[in-house]
Amino acid sequence: MASWQETFSELKSQYVQRSTDRLAQIIELFTKLLSNPLNKDLANQLSRHYHWLAGSGSMYGFQRVSALGVEGEKLCETIMRHNGPASPADLERMKLLLQELSTQFTGGDEAPETTNLGKVRTVAHSGRQEVLVIDDDQKDLESLKKMVEENDFGFRSARSFATTIGELEKRMPEGMILEIPLPDGDAYELVERIRAMPGGDEMAIIIVSKQTGFLDKVRSIHCGADAHFEKPIDAKAMFRRLRYLLDKRYQETPRILSVEDDPDQAAFIRAFLESAGYQVRTCTDPKNFESYMSAFQPDLVLLDVMLPGMTGYELARYVRQDERHATLPILFLTTQGQIDARIESARAGGDDHLVKPVPPALLLSSVSSRLERARFLKTLLHRDGLTSLLNHTSFMEQANTVIAQRKRHAGFTVLMLLDIDYFRSINERHGYPGGDKVLVALSLLLRRRLRQSDIIGRYAGDEFAIIAEGLDEKEALALSSRLIADFAAIQHSTLSHAGFYATCSSGIAVLDAKTMTVETWVKSAFRALQEAKAAGRNCAVTFREEMNSVSK
């Protein structure tokens, strides 16, 4: 694959050639305007050419070209607003502007560098994620160790600034929980030093502190920590945040749809963002926008404002009419920097308004931050707060998608429902915190034992659902039986109970995409689950058609 420098060099050569051709067209139009200064259409055509130069020049290192393009566009607007013919003074200004433009396409700066800002990382998940806990209080350390292990993370510890650096030099963990103050140094300086170490920028860092002032939280953010929690700790919230931060490392590459009719700007945007690790598609004709949205399912949309036949504002309003795209970030890229244009962007549902030529670092930063915000909102909307698995609504949406795919492409797919046995009794004996621990334990087991491609959700209170593709009935039964056995072997503990055990039952239904809807598929799995309960619990049963004839 070509490097960014090589790609940029090729794009720049193409841009210079097209700009030279465009300059010839501008000179031809200007010559006609000199002969017919009353012709407003000629001024309008010139304005579009200057608009193109204003938005593209700086992208390829020709900053002066962009400045001259802006000046030319304003000059054309002045001529079009004037009731009479173009004034001799305006024509003379444009002549001088064209003379300077003719000398510009001979140099240009180096390619803008891509940075780690917004860089997408796709990391193969292997084994348990490790969390390093730094605390000089032995009692607090033991408490945090228990929390870490209950959340199925690997545990390491350090007691000071110096021992932390030593642990990191041995091996970088995926996450860190740092309790401050430290006995031998400034914790905020420690975070800054970690961020500068190889691999330190990828680590999820959470600060825990008795210091609850606003300035302490600001210092945490400033030094590079990802979150700041006050003591006493809300353990559920802290580990929910930690899991969210760690899951970022394994996200699919974000998809960006760029709607841009200018070929040079479109090529630059695509090449630059792809060099930063994103998937990018370009829609050059807004008439095809709907089909691109449907087929590509972007995570972010970049919209030019001035498009053939319609405006970017109209496309944004179209997107915002669909509630499925409520969290989809929309960024406008336009040469219009006036306050009226910014207000119109906000009214249309835009999340940002970037004025061309956009500095590449700003474009990358805006894309990265908006994608991160949208991903966090999606997590809140689609994930169960306790287990971090898909919630009921999101799971059912995924199930519908799977059925639609199976109608087009045949293959084995199973739905497994797991229900914790006597869960009400668990809550009565051990309280709701005890019940929550059991639910979390089962969710962690499912995360650990199942494939990344499997769809896992919390279907209801104590019911979990799994969609596994590529498994036949026999394989699904074996997998469910193994999960049930593993869960039964887990010892659960609360403050008032040294240890107790729980079991679960499973119902399995193989998908017949030709005859089943998502409702009948789930109903079949529930019927099998009822049979498992009737058979004594702590077992798995697969659905049989004759079960429908048995009274419930």
C-alpha positions as CSV (number, residue, x, y, z in Angstrom):
1,M,0.0,0.0,0.0
2,A,1.3,3.5,-0.9
3,S,2.4,5.7,1.9
4,W,0.5,8.9,2.6
5,Q,3.4,11.0,1.2
6,E,3.2,9.0,-2.1
7,T,-0.6,9.3,-2.3
8,F,-0.5,13.0,-1.6
9,S,2.2,13.5,-4.3
10,E,0.0,11.8,-6.9
11,L,-3.1,13.7,-5.8
12,K,-1.2,17.0,-5.9
13,S,0.0,16.3,-9.5
14,Q,-3.6,15.7,-10.5
15,Y,-4.7,18.8,-8.7
16,V,-2.1,21.0,-10.4
17,Q,-3.1,19.7,-13.8
18,R,-6.9,20.3,-13.2
19,S,-6.1,23.7,-11.7
20,T,-4.1,24.7,-14.8
21,D,-7.0,23.7,-17.0
22,R,-9.5,25.6,-14.8
23,L,-7.3,28.7,-14.9
24,A,-7.5,28.6,-18.7
25,Q,-11.3,28.5,-18.4
26,I,-11.3,31.4,-15.9
27,I,-9.1,33.5,-18.3
28,E,-11.5,32.7,-21.2
29,L,-14.6,33.7,-19.1
30,F,-12.8,36.9,-17.9
31,T,-12.0,37.8,-21.5
32,K,-15.7,37.5,-22.4
33,L,-16.6,39.6,-19.4
34,L,-14.3,42.4,-20.5
35,S,-16.2,42.4,-23.8
36,N,-19.6,42.2,-22.1
37,P,-19.4,43.6,-18.6
38,L,-23.2,43.6,-18.2
39,N,-23.3,39.7,-18.4
40,K,-24.1,38.6,-14.9
41,D,-24.1,34.9,-15.9
42,L,-20.4,35.2,-16.8
43,A,-19.7,36.6,-13.4
44,N,-21.6,33.7,-11.8
45,Q,-19.6,31.1,-13.7
46,L,-16.4,32.8,-12.6
47,S,-17.6,32.8,-9.0
48,R,-18.0,29.0,-9.1
49,H,-14.5,28.5,-10.4
50,Y,-13.1,30.8,-7.7
51,H,-15.1,29.0,-5.1
52,W,-13.5,25.7,-6.1
53,L,-10.0,27.3,-5.8
54,A,-10.9,28.8,-2.4
55,G,-11.8,25.4,-1.0
56,S,-9.1,23.3,-2.5
57,G,-5.8,25.3,-2.7
58,S,-4.6,24.9,0.9
59,M,-5.4,21.2,1.0
60,Y,-2.6,20.7,-1.5
61,G,-0.2,23.2,0.0
62,F,-1.2,26.2,-2.1
63,Q,-2.3,28.6,0.6
64,R,-2.1,31.7,-1.6
65,V,-4.4,30.0,-4.2
66,S,-7.1,29.6,-1.5
67,A,-6.7,33.3,-0.5
68,L,-6.9,34.4,-4.1
69,G,-9.9,32.2,-4.7
70,V,-11.7,33.8,-1.7
71,E,-10.9,37.3,-3.1
72,G,-12.1,36.3,-6.6
73,E,-15.3,34.9,-5.3
74,K,-16.1,38.1,-3.3
75,L,-15.2,40.2,-6.3
76,C,-17.6,38.2,-8.5
77,E,-20.4,38.6,-5.9
78,T,-19.8,42.4,-5.9
79,I,-20.1,42.4,-9.7
80,M,-23.4,40.4,-9.6
81,R,-24.9,42.6,-7.0
82,H,-24.1,45.8,-8.9
83,N,-27.1,46.9,-11.1
84,G,-25.0,48.2,-14.0
85,P,-22.0,46.7,-15.8
86,A,-18.9,45.6,-14.0
87,S,-16.8,48.6,-13.1
88,P,-13.4,49.2,-14.6
89,A,-11.9,49.2,-11.2
90,D,-13.3,45.7,-10.4
91,L,-12.2,44.4,-13.8
92,E,-8.7,45.7,-13.2
93,R,-8.6,44.0,-9.8
94,M,-9.6,40.7,-11.3
95,K,-7.0,41.1,-14.0
96,L,-4.3,41.5,-11.4
97,L,-5.7,38.6,-9.4
98,L,-5.5,36.4,-12.5
99,Q,-1.9,37.4,-13.1
100,E,-0.9,36.4,-9.6
101,L,-2.9,33.1,-9.9
102,S,-1.0,32.2,-13.0
103,T,2.3,32.1,-11.0
104,Q,1.0,29.9,-8.1
105,F,1.1,26.3,-9.4
106,T,4.8,25.8,-9.2
107,G,5.5,24.9,-5.6
108,G,3.4,23.9,-2.6
109,D,4.1,22.7,0.9
110,E,4.8,19.1,1.9
111,A,1.9,16.7,2.6
112,P,0.1,17.3,5.9
113,E,1.1,14.7,8.4
114,T,-1.3,12.3,9.9
115,T,-1.1,12.0,13.7
116,N,-2.3,9.7,16.4
117,L,-5.2,12.1,17.0
118,G,-8.3,10.1,15.9
119,K,-6.1,7.3,14.6
120,V,-8.2,4.1,14.6
121,R,-6.6,1.1,16.2
122,T,-7.9,-2.4,15.6
123,V,-6.3,-4.9,18.1
124,A,-6.8,-8.6,18.2
125,H,-8.4,-9.6,21.5
126,S,-6.4,-12.3,23.2
127,G,-7.1,-13.5,26.8
128,R,-8.2,-11.4,29.8
129,Q,-7.5,-7.7,29.8
130,E,-5.2,-6.7,32.5
131,V,-5.6,-3.8,35.0
132,L,-2.8,-2.3,37.1
133,V,-4.0,-0.9,40.4
134,I,-1.8,1.7,42.2
135,D,-2.5,2.2,45.9
136,D,-0.2,2.4,48.9
137,D,-3.0,1.4,51.3
138,Q,-3.1,-2.4,51.7
139,K,-6.8,-2.5,52.7
140,D,-7.9,-0.4,49.7
141,L,-5.7,-2.5,47.4
142,E,-7.3,-5.7,48.5
143,S,-10.8,-4.2,48.0
144,L,-9.9,-3.0,44.5
145,K,-8.3,-6.4,43.7
146,K,-11.6,-8.1,44.5
147,M,-13.5,-5.6,42.3
148,V,-11.1,-6.1,39.4
149,E,-11.3,-9.9,39.5
150,E,-15.1,-9.9,40.0
151,N,-15.3,-7.9,36.7
152,D,-13.1,-10.6,35.0
153,F,-10.0,-8.5,34.5
154,G,-6.5,-9.7,35.3
155,F,-5.0,-7.9,38.3
156,R,-1.5,-6.4,39.0
157,S,-0.6,-3.9,41.6
158,A,2.0,-1.3,42.6
159,R,2.4,0.9,45.7
160,S,4.2,3.9,44.5
161,F,5.4,6.2,41.7
162,A,8.7,4.3,41.3
163,T,7.2,0.7,41.5
164,T,4.5,1.7,38.9
165,I,7.2,2.7,36.4
166,G,8.9,-0.6,37.1
167,E,5.7,-2.6,36.4
168,L,5.1,-0.7,33.2
169,E,8.6,-1.3,31.9
170,K,7.9,-5.0,32.4
171,R,4.6,-5.0,30.5
172,M,2.0,-2.5,29.6
173,P,-1.5,-3.4,30.9
174,E,-4.7,-2.5,29.1
175,G,-6.0,-0.4,32.0
176,M,-5.0,1.4,35.2
177,I,-6.7,2.5,38.4
178,L,-4.6,5.1,40.2
179,E,-5.6,6.1,43.7
180,I,-4.1,9.4,44.8
181,P,-2.1,10.8,46.6
182,L,1.0,8.8,46.1
183,P,3.7,8.5,48.8
184,D,6.6,9.4,46.6
185,G,5.5,11.7,43.8
186,D,2.7,13.6,42.0
187,A,0.1,11.3,40.5
188,Y,-0.8,13.7,37.7
189,E,2.9,13.9,36.7
190,L,2.9,10.1,36.7
191,V,0.0,10.0,34.2
192,E,1.8,12.5,32.0
193,R,4.9,10.3,32.0
194,I,2.9,7.2,31.3
195,R,1.2,8.8,28.3
196,A,4.7,9.6,26.9
197,M,5.9,6.0,27.2
198,P,5.6,3.6,24.2
199,G,2.1,2.2,24.3
200,G,1.1,4.5,27.1
201,D,-1.3,6.5,24.9
202,E,-3.5,3.4,24.4
203,M,-4.0,2.6,28.1
204,A,-7.3,3.4,29.9
205,I,-6.4,5.4,33.0
206,I,-8.9,6.1,35.8
207,I,-8.0,8.3,38.8
208,V,-9.6,7.6,42.2
209,S,-9.3,10.3,44.8
210,K,-10.5,11.7,48.1
211,Q,-9.8,15.1,46.7
212,T,-13.1,16.1,45.2
213,G,-12.6,19.7,44.2
214,F,-13.3,20.9,40.7
215,L,-9.7,21.8,40.1
216,D,-8.6,18.3,41.0
217,K,-10.9,16.9,38.3
218,V,-9.6,19.4,35.8
219,R,-6.0,18.4,36.6
220,S,-7.0,14.8,36.0
221,I,-8.3,15.7,32.5
222,H,-5.4,17.9,31.8
223,C,-2.8,15.2,32.6
224,G,-4.4,12.7,30.3
225,A,-6.6,10.5,32.6
226,D,-9.7,9.2,31.1
227,A,-11.9,9.5,34.1
228,H,-11.9,10.8,37.7
229,F,-13.9,9.0,40.5
230,E,-14.4,10.2,44.0
231,K,-14.2,8.1,47.1
232,P,-16.3,6.3,48.2
233,I,-16.3,4.7,44.8
234,D,-19.4,3.8,42.8
235,A,-17.9,0.5,41.7
236,K,-20.6,-0.2,39.0
237,A,-20.1,3.2,37.4
238,M,-16.3,2.9,37.5
239,F,-16.1,-0.5,35.9
240,R,-18.8,0.3,33.4
241,R,-16.6,3.3,32.3
242,L,-13.5,1.1,32.4
243,R,-15.1,-1.5,30.2
244,Y,-16.3,1.1,27.8
245,L,-12.8,2.6,27.5
246,L,-11.2,-0.8,26.9
247,D,-13.8,-1.8,24.4
248,K,-12.8,1.2,22.3
249,R,-9.7,-0.7,21.3
250,Y,-11.6,-3.5,19.6
251,Q,-14.2,-1.4,17.7
252,E,-14.8,-1.9,14.1
253,T,-13.1,0.7,11.8
254,P,-15.5,3.7,11.7
255,R,-17.2,4.4,8.4
256,I,-17.3,8.0,7.0
257,L,-19.5,9.1,4.1
258,S,-18.1,12.2,2.4
259,V,-20.6,14.1,0.1
260,E,-18.5,16.3,-2.1
261,D,-18.9,17.0,-5.8
262,D,-15.4,18.5,-6.3
263,P,-13.1,15.7,-7.3
264,D,-9.9,17.2,-5.9
265,Q,-11.4,17.9,-2.5
266,A,-13.1,14.6,-2.4
267,A,-9.9,12.7,-3.3
268,F,-7.9,14.6,-0.6
269,I,-10.5,14.0,2.1
270,R,-10.8,10.3,1.3
271,A,-7.0,9.8,1.1
272,F,-6.2,11.8,4.3
273,L,-8.9,10.1,6.4
274,E,-8.0,6.6,5.1
275,S,-4.4,7.3,6.0
276,A,-5.7,7.9,9.6
277,G,-7.4,4.4,9.6
278,Y,-11.0,5.2,8.7
279,Q,-13.2,3.7,6.0
280,V,-14.3,6.4,3.6
281,R,-16.9,6.4,0.8
282,T,-17.5,9.4,-1.5
283,C,-20.8,10.5,-2.8
284,T,-20.3,13.0,-5.7
285,D,-24.0,13.2,-6.7
286,P,-26.5,14.1,-3.9
287,K,-29.2,12.2,-5.9
288,N,-27.4,9.0,-4.8
289,F,-27.2,10.0,-1.1
290,E,-30.0,7.8,0.1
291,S,-28.6,4.7,-1.5
292,Y,-25.1,5.4,0.0
293,M,-26.7,5.9,3.4
294,S,-28.5,2.6,3.2
295,A,-25.7,0.5,1.7
296,F,-22.7,2.0,3.6
297,Q,-24.4,2.7,7.0
298,P,-21.9,5.4,7.9
299,D,-20.8,6.4,11.5
300,L,-20.3,10.0,10.4
301,V,-21.3,12.2,7.5
302,L,-19.2,15.0,5.9
303,L,-21.4,17.4,3.9
304,D,-20.4,20.1,1.5
305,V,-23.0,22.9,1.5
306,M,-22.9,23.8,-2.2
307,L,-24.0,20.7,-4.1
308,P,-25.6,20.3,-7.6
309,G,-29.3,20.4,-7.4
310,M,-29.6,20.8,-3.6
311,T,-27.7,22.0,-0.5
312,G,-26.0,20.1,2.2
313,Y,-28.5,21.7,4.6
314,E,-31.3,19.8,2.9
315,L,-29.5,16.5,3.1
316,A,-28.9,17.1,6.8
317,R,-32.6,17.7,7.4
318,Y,-33.4,14.6,5.5
319,V,-31.1,12.6,7.8
320,R,-32.5,14.1,11.0
321,Q,-36.0,13.0,10.0
322,D,-35.0,9.4,10.6
323,E,-34.8,8.6,14.3
324,R,-32.3,5.8,13.6
325,H,-29.8,8.5,12.8
326,A,-30.4,10.6,15.9
327,T,-26.8,10.1,17.1
328,L,-25.2,10.2,13.7
329,P,-22.6,13.0,13.6
330,I,-22.9,15.5,10.7
331,L,-20.0,17.8,9.9
332,F,-20.4,20.6,7.3
333,L,-17.4,21.5,5.2
334,T,-17.9,24.8,3.4
335,T,-16.2,28.0,2.3
336,Q,-19.1,30.0,3.9
337,G,-17.8,31.2,7.3
338,Q,-20.3,33.9,8.0
339,I,-22.5,33.7,11.1
340,D,-25.6,33.2,9.0
341,A,-24.1,30.0,7.5
342,R,-23.1,28.7,10.9
343,I,-26.6,29.3,12.2
344,E,-28.1,27.5,9.2
345,S,-25.8,24.5,9.9
346,A,-27.0,24.3,13.4
347,R,-30.7,24.6,12.4
348,A,-30.2,21.8,9.8
349,G,-28.9,19.5,12.6
350,G,-25.2,19.8,12.0
351,D,-22.7,19.0,14.8
352,D,-19.9,21.1,13.4
353,H,-19.2,23.8,10.8
354,L,-15.7,23.7,9.3
355,V,-14.7,26.4,6.9
356,K,-12.7,25.4,3.9
357,P,-9.8,25.2,3.4
358,V,-9.9,23.1,6.6
359,P,-6.5,22.5,8.3
360,P,-6.0,18.7,8.1
361,A,-5.3,18.4,11.8
362,L,-8.6,20.2,12.6
363,L,-10.5,17.9,10.3
364,L,-9.0,14.8,11.9
365,S,-9.6,16.2,15.4
366,S,-13.2,17.0,14.7
367,V,-13.9,13.6,13.1
368,S,-12.3,11.8,15.9
369,S,-14.1,13.7,18.7
370,R,-17.5,13.5,17.1
371,L,-17.1,9.8,16.5
372,E,-16.1,9.2,20.1
373,R,-19.1,11.2,21.4
374,A,-21.5,9.3,19.1
375,R,-20.1,5.9,20.2
376,F,-20.6,6.8,23.8
377,L,-24.2,7.9,23.2
378,K,-24.8,4.7,21.3
379,T,-23.5,2.7,24.3
380,L,-25.9,4.5,26.6
381,L,-28.8,3.9,24.3
382,H,-28.1,0.3,23.2
383,R,-26.3,-1.3,26.2
384,D,-27.7,-2.6,29.5
385,G,-26.3,-0.5,32.3
386,L,-25.5,-3.4,34.7
387,T,-24.0,-6.0,32.3
388,S,-22.9,-3.9,29.3
389,L,-24.6,-6.4,27.0
390,L,-27.1,-5.3,24.3
391,N,-30.4,-4.3,25.8
392,H,-33.7,-5.9,24.8
393,T,-34.5,-3.4,22.0
394,S,-31.0,-3.5,20.4
395,F,-30.9,-7.3,20.6
396,M,-34.2,-7.6,18.8
397,E,-33.0,-5.2,16.1
398,Q,-29.9,-7.4,15.6
399,A,-32.1,-10.5,15.5
400,N,-34.2,-9.0,12.7
401,T,-31.1,-8.2,10.8
402,V,-29.8,-11.8,11.1
403,I,-33.1,-13.2,9.8
404,A,-33.0,-10.8,6.8
405,Q,-29.4,-12.0,6.1
406,R,-30.4,-15.6,6.4
407,K,-33.2,-15.2,3.9
408,R,-30.5,-14.2,1.3
409,H,-27.8,-16.5,2.4
410,A,-28.5,-19.9,3.8
411,G,-26.7,-21.3,6.9
412,F,-27.2,-22.5,10.4
413,T,-28.1,-20.0,13.1
414,V,-29.4,-20.6,16.6
415,L,-31.0,-18.6,19.3
416,M,-30.1,-19.6,22.9
417,L,-32.1,-18.2,25.9
418,L,-30.5,-18.6,29.3
419,D,-32.6,-18.0,32.5
420,I,-31.1,-18.0,36.0
421,D,-32.9,-20.6,38.1
422,Y,-34.8,-19.4,41.2
423,F,-33.6,-15.9,40.7
424,R,-36.3,-14.4,43.0
425,S,-35.1,-16.6,45.8
426,I,-31.5,-15.4,45.2
427,N,-32.7,-11.8,45.6
428,E,-34.7,-12.7,48.7
429,R,-31.8,-14.5,50.4
430,H,-28.9,-12.3,49.3
431,G,-30.5,-9.0,48.5
432,Y,-30.5,-7.1,45.2
433,P,-26.7,-6.6,45.3
434,G,-26.3,-10.3,45.5
435,G,-28.7,-10.8,42.6
436,D,-26.7,-8.2,40.6
437,K,-23.5,-10.0,41.2
438,V,-25.0,-13.2,39.8
439,L,-26.2,-11.4,36.7
440,V,-22.8,-9.8,36.2
441,A,-21.1,-13.1,36.7
442,L,-23.2,-14.8,34.0
443,S,-22.7,-11.8,31.6
444,L,-18.9,-12.0,32.1
445,L,-19.0,-15.8,31.5
446,L,-20.8,-15.3,28.2
447,R,-18.3,-12.6,27.1
448,R,-15.4,-14.9,27.9
449,R,-16.7,-18.1,26.5
450,L,-18.5,-16.9,23.3
451,R,-17.1,-15.6,20.0
452,Q,-16.8,-11.9,19.2
453,S,-19.1,-12.6,16.3
454,D,-21.9,-13.9,18.5
455,I,-24.7,-11.5,19.5
456,I,-25.2,-11.4,23.3
457,G,-28.0,-9.5,25.0
458,R,-29.8,-9.1,28.3
459,Y,-33.2,-10.0,27.1
460,A,-35.1,-9.3,30.3
461,G,-34.5,-9.2,34.1
462,D,-32.7,-12.5,34.6
463,E,-32.8,-13.8,31.0
464,F,-29.9,-13.6,28.5
465,A,-30.1,-14.2,24.8
466,I,-27.4,-15.4,22.3
467,I,-27.5,-15.6,18.5
468,A,-24.8,-17.8,17.2
469,E,-24.2,-18.3,13.5
470,G,-22.6,-21.4,12.0
471,L,-23.8,-23.7,14.8
472,D,-26.2,-26.6,14.2
473,E,-28.6,-28.0,16.8
474,K,-26.1,-30.5,18.2
475,E,-23.3,-28.0,18.5
476,A,-25.6,-25.4,20.1
477,L,-26.7,-28.0,22.7
478,A,-23.1,-28.8,23.5
479,L,-22.2,-25.1,23.9
480,S,-25.3,-24.4,26.1
481,S,-24.5,-27.4,28.3
482,R,-20.9,-26.2,28.8
483,L,-22.0,-22.7,29.7
484,I,-24.5,-24.1,32.2
485,A,-21.8,-26.2,33.8
486,D,-19.3,-23.4,33.9
487,F,-21.9,-21.0,35.5
488,A,-22.9,-23.6,38.1
489,A,-19.2,-23.8,39.2
490,I,-18.9,-20.1,40.0
491,Q,-18.9,-19.1,43.6
492,H,-20.7,-15.8,44.4
493,S,-20.0,-13.7,47.4
494,T,-21.6,-10.8,49.2
495,L,-20.6,-8.9,52.3
496,S,-23.0,-11.0,54.4
497,H,-22.5,-14.4,52.7
498,A,-19.2,-16.1,52.3
499,G,-20.2,-17.9,49.1
500,F,-23.2,-19.3,47.3
501,Y,-23.9,-20.9,43.9
502,A,-26.5,-20.5,41.2
503,T,-27.6,-22.4,38.1
504,C,-29.3,-21.5,34.9
505,S,-31.4,-23.2,32.2
506,S,-31.3,-22.9,28.5
507,G,-33.8,-23.1,25.6
508,I,-32.5,-23.4,22.0
509,A,-34.2,-22.7,18.7
510,V,-32.7,-23.2,15.3
511,L,-33.7,-20.5,12.8
512,D,-35.8,-21.4,9.8
513,A,-35.6,-18.1,7.9
514,K,-38.2,-19.1,5.4
515,T,-41.0,-19.6,7.9
516,M,-39.9,-17.8,11.1
517,T,-40.2,-14.2,12.2
518,V,-38.2,-12.8,15.1
519,E,-41.3,-13.3,17.3
520,T,-41.8,-16.9,16.4
521,W,-38.1,-17.6,16.7
522,V,-38.0,-16.2,20.2
523,K,-41.3,-17.9,21.1
524,S,-39.8,-21.3,20.1
525,A,-36.7,-20.7,22.2
526,F,-38.9,-19.8,25.2
527,R,-40.9,-22.9,24.7
528,A,-37.7,-25.0,24.9
529,L,-36.7,-23.0,28.0
530,Q,-39.9,-23.9,29.7
531,E,-39.2,-27.6,28.9
532,A,-35.8,-27.2,30.5
533,K,-37.3,-25.8,33.6
534,A,-39.9,-28.6,33.7
535,A,-37.1,-31.1,33.3
536,G,-35.5,-30.0,36.6
537,R,-33.6,-26.9,35.6
538,N,-29.8,-26.6,35.2
539,C,-30.0,-28.1,31.7
540,A,-30.5,-27.2,28.1
541,V,-33.3,-28.3,25.7
542,T,-33.7,-27.7,22.0
543,F,-37.1,-26.8,20.5
544,R,-39.3,-29.5,18.8
545,E,-42.4,-28.7,16.9
546,E,-44.5,-31.0,19.1
547,M,-43.7,-28.7,22.1
548,N,-46.3,-26.3,20.6
549,S,-49.0,-28.8,21.2
550,V,-48.2,-29.2,24.9
551,S,-50.2,-26.9,27.1
552,K,-48.1,-24.3,28.9
